[in-house]
Amino acid sequence: MAMLTPASTVVFRGATAFFTTTFYDQNGVVSQPAGAVLNIAYNDGAGGGVDTVAVPMTGPSGQAVTWTAQWDSRGAGPGTVACSIHTTGGVPAAVEDFQFQLTANTANLLTF
């Protein structure tokens, strides 16, 4: 499992990418939105097209402040994976854009 907090990194195809983020208001104070979604755009692995998926993020519980999401990279083609995190429930209160590299050698098949 690879952890992205969002930051540029390398993930091997077949790994579950684990994403974490904390939301802050305009004054730098931790903020808890009504919801959040992680949008992912990745190579389809079948001919150079792009697929997209929206992954709902799980909010924190108790005293925690970190939101999380997971994405199973099996079936994706290698290349740059673009990501964007948005709050939900009206006008977005926060947006984070980042990317990472999904890699695979010849032994790492598209599906397994």
Number of C-alpha atoms within 10 A of each C-alpha: 13 15 15 21 14 18 12 13 13 17 21 18 24 21 14 16 18 16 20 15 17 15 20 14 12 9 7 8 9 13 15 18 17 11 16 25 19 22 16 18 17 23 20 17 17 11 8 11 10 14 13 14 12 14 15 17 20 15 18 13 9 5 6 9 15 16 19 20 18 19 18 13 19 17 16 23 24 20 18 16 21 16 19 16 23 21 20 15 11 8 8 13 18 16 13 13 13 15 19 17 17 22 16 17 9 6 6 13 13 18 11 7
